[in-house]
Amino acid sequence: MAKPTDFAIERTASAVSAQRRADILGDPGFGRYFTDHMCVMEWTPEKGWYAARIKPYGPFSVDPASSVLHYAQEIFEGLKAYRHADGSVWTFRPEVNAARFQQSAARMALPHLPEDLFLQAIEALVRTDSDWVPEGGGERSLYLRPFMFASEVFLGVRPSKHVTFAVIASPAGPYFPGGLEPVSIWLSEEFTRAAPGGTGAAKCGGNYAASLIAQAEAIDNGCDQVVFLDAANKHDIEELGGMNIFFVHGDGTIVTPRLNGSILEGVTRASVLALAEELGYRAEERSVSIEQWREGVVSGDIEEVFACGTAAVVTPVGLLKWRGGQLSCGDESGKVTTTIRERLLDVQYGRVDDAHGWLHRLV
Ligand SMILES: Cc1ncc(COP(=O)(O)O)c(C=O)c1O
């Protein structure tokens, strides 16, 4: 099994200059810039995983008949590397991402990637490109994107016998440029994201392709994000296009929709559930209908709504909008939302004790 030191390292001859990199890290945005290198490895049924290497960041050569282009056999992950005040670089619960990646792979008939190989790939890339991890101020980080896709050249509906795994990295600022401004959410009543028995609990590209039309509808209606209902009854709230959702009740209970097989089990969601209990709130996973959301806000029982995910951390929801109506959920980040957000960021940036052992040192 490859160790980080076993990864063949081919360094780029055209690294981005230190000045240009500093400019990018000063205002990275999200998903716009990529580091100098990437990690790649290959898989076949005969060889298992092989050819683990760090190489210059650049395009793949993709045959027009590569099966991923036709049958969308592809999965990905998203996690971040955080620079602490002492200069060290850490990531957050990467073993949970590794486990989710394995579950996504199993659902999409892709090969199993052992946890240690997943971690070693991330470590090898972040160590090679450690200069790209921004200083932690202003919620900056290096976003890591591991992914796996069917790279066999063939047409026909069956699992690919050649698979490529890669990790790329992208310096990131806040996901929503408005910072802690509450976001507005569009209720998708026509389109659903994932159905029972489908791929909703897997992090596969197809789920996102299916969500784009609803996200476009959200933008057309002046909203930042879309919220999906369950596909069978269009009754229960599932999640946003790229985040899980929480409701803060006046009695101190924090509720998130229970996992039903079509919701993505967020690493942030799980961490918020744990942190909420630690901070003295009662955390519950149960179904929440769209009526309960509306009625809860109107009656005052629901005091805050927030969304969470690796990219957006914890972000207040200020408005729910649908065809023919809207409901204000708060003009600013509520006290509970802010408290949970700050605690999570404090753990990730090493400002408080890592009581859960969630941090994993990379550099
Ligand atoms: C559909 C969806 N739900 C939830 C999440 C939040 O997951 P995590 O907290 O692991 O980033 C994401 C982000 O990856 C997502 O794409």
The ligand as an SDF file (V2000), in Angstrom:
LIG
                    3D

 16 16  0  0  0  0  0  0  0  0999 V2000
  -26.1370   18.0490   -1.1930 C   0  0  0  0  0  0  0  0  0  0  0  0
  -25.2530   18.3730   -0.0400 C   0  0  0  0  0  0  0  0  0  0  0  0
  -25.7720   18.2800    1.1980 N   0  0  0  0  0  0  0  0  0  0  0  0
  -25.0160   18.5480    2.2850 C   0  0  0  0  0  0  0  0  0  0  0  0
  -23.7020   18.9220    2.1690 C   0  0  0  0  0  0  0  0  0  0  0  0
  -22.8810   19.2070    3.4050 C   0  0  0  0  0  0  0  0  0  0  0  0
  -21.9430   18.1820    3.5830 O   0  0  0  0  0  0  0  0  0  0  0  0
  -20.5660   18.4630    4.3520 P   0  0  0  0  0  0  0  0  0  0  0  0
  -20.9360   19.0430    5.6570 O   0  0  0  0  0  0  0  0  0  0  0  0
  -19.9480   17.1080    4.4720 O   0  0  0  0  0  0  0  0  0  0  0  0
  -19.7970   19.3810    3.5060 O   0  0  0  0  0  0  0  0  0  0  0  0
  -23.1310   19.0390    0.9080 C   0  0  0  0  0  0  0  0  0  0  0  0
  -21.7390   19.4710    0.7510 C   0  0  0  0  0  0  0  0  0  0  0  0
  -20.9050   18.7240    0.4490 O   0  0  0  0  0  0  0  0  0  0  0  0
  -23.9130   18.7440   -0.2270 C   0  0  0  0  0  0  0  0  0  0  0  0
  -23.4030   18.8400   -1.4570 O   0  0  0  0  0  0  0  0  0  0  0  0
  1  2  1  0
  2  3  1  0
  2 15  2  0
  3  4  2  0
  4  5  1  0
  5  6  1  0
  5 12  2  0
  6  7  1  0
  7  8  1  0
  8  9  2  0
  8 10  1  0
  8 11  1  0
 12 13  1  0
 12 15  1  0
 13 14  2  0
 15 16  1  0
M  END
$$$$
